[in-house]
């Protein structure tokens, strides 16, 4: 898990360090996970999300991310939004359960302003303090979340060596790992670098983009974490210096029968062959991590 220093800690996403090297021939049965509420701050109600695109992103790549964010709490469900299949919104209901159990208001995710920096104004090697300065440019509203996304050709302090993304009380950052470390930060869309010779089961990304579909997995993990544990005193398991949050507690689990090296049983798009477990707006499909079931204290698989 990430190395943190409370109270203004960086909650790093280190999925590849969390995964235990168990035999691929046996089913993985993790111990019960109980997330304790530490009586601290949670995000609630209207949560404006702002995006900072640092580097080169195509319109299609941006649409993958914005469709995902707008699918979390859809404002006006219509025929373009799936009603029967497991949805992004249904996945997010678990986050809302934690928020409401603490006496807070159900969340309503809003996509607000977006900024682009295609000129790489701070260069292509960023420190974490520079990430913070980029987030500040967004001018996020109170109770909101600044999300900084870096393109595949941008290196970030700690990226690939010990983190795929992080959240602080002020912002979320996730990088496109397709060029630098897809085997660490975009599995199961790329052969894994943490399962030894087996390399794990590899599936086709639902939107045909290893990097951005990997970003969705990590962004989903961090959004759930920043809402339920923004300042380090919300919901988590373990030590506050290295908290295990609601999505990070189930690394590599995406479907039934998952075990280290195998994401589990996934749906497969008949046209594209892409693997997914939830659907969102405009028919968009995504793969998101399992969240901790607040009732069974295990990894919750949507069906």
Secondary structure, DSSP 8 states (H G I E B T S, - for coil): -----SSS--EEE-HHHHS----TTS---------EE-S-----SEEEEEEEEES---HHHHHHHHHHHHHHT-SS--TTS-SSS-BHHHHHHHHHHHHHHTT----EEEEEEEEEETT-TT-SEE-HHHHHHHHHHT---TT-EEEEEE-TT-EETTBTTTBSEEE-SSEEEEE--TTT-HHHHSTTSS--SSSGGG------BTTS-HHHHHHHHHHHHHHHHHHH-SSSSSEEBS-GGG-B-TTGGGTT--SBT-BTTB--B-EE-TTT--EESEE-GGG-EE----EE-TTTSSEE---
